Amino acid sequence: MSPPVFLAESSALEGDRVLLDGPEGRHAAVVRRLRPGERVDLTDGAGLLAECVVAAADRASLTLDVLARRRHEPPQPRLVVVQALPKGDRGELAVETMTEAGVDEIVPWSAARCVTQWRPDRRDKALGRWRTAAREAAKQSRRCWLPEVPPLAATADIEARVAAAACAVVLHEEADEPLSALRPPGRGDIVVIVGPEGGVTPEELDRFAAAGARPVRLGPTVLRTSTAGVAAAAVLLAATGRW
């Protein structure tokens, strides 16, 4: 089994000995109950991975000896999923599963037919839950690059992303072209737009198409918005050779 992964500041990973304290250290010492001699990996979430061994443990921290450091380049092509806001806690579920699969950026989108809307007074809290879900899933899946979760985007923001992308698609159940037929580029951003439970509106579809996105279908069944993103990611990660 691979070693557990914890987050640390880049500056903390420069020395030969690291003190892992704070929330990460407490989780490692109290919840995971890691003890001297056990292996642990630390990452800054931006590609730097330090392979460590526990030298000492107390109730709130670990002291770690660094065995080796490795710098991982950002994955290419970069996979960006634009996720319309799902109902209830399905947003965090979508973020969690897409992070585990390897999605590089998850953009919350306030689509016209979203039942859930992030009110201005609760927007920061909702975004924080998505970012926490991404961070915890990244550690669980042993990622050394954390996915980005930017602030809530409007349809105009998504149009701009589509126009700048190397490749962009909109998942749509009535599309003629299957996603599996797409030949993705080797570099740049691949943007996948996942609509809400009520679907992408004709106006949104037209705007995205005008910006350069192609409508594609996943398969013969209709998936929930919270599961469509990870299914699309699996198809594209296999097609790009990242899987």
ABEGO torsion letter per residue (X at the ends): XBBBBBBBBAAAAABABBBBBEAAAAAAAAAAGBBBGBBBBBBAGAGBBBBBBBABBBAABBBBBBABBBBBBBBOBBBBBBBBBBBEAAAAAAAAAAAAAGBABBBBBBBAABABBBBAAAAAAAAAAAAAAAAAAAAAAGBABBBBBBBBBBAAAAAAAAAABABBBBBBAABABBAAABBBBABEBBBBBBBBAAEBBAAAAAAAAAAGBBBBBABABBBBAAAAAAAAAAAAAAAAGAX
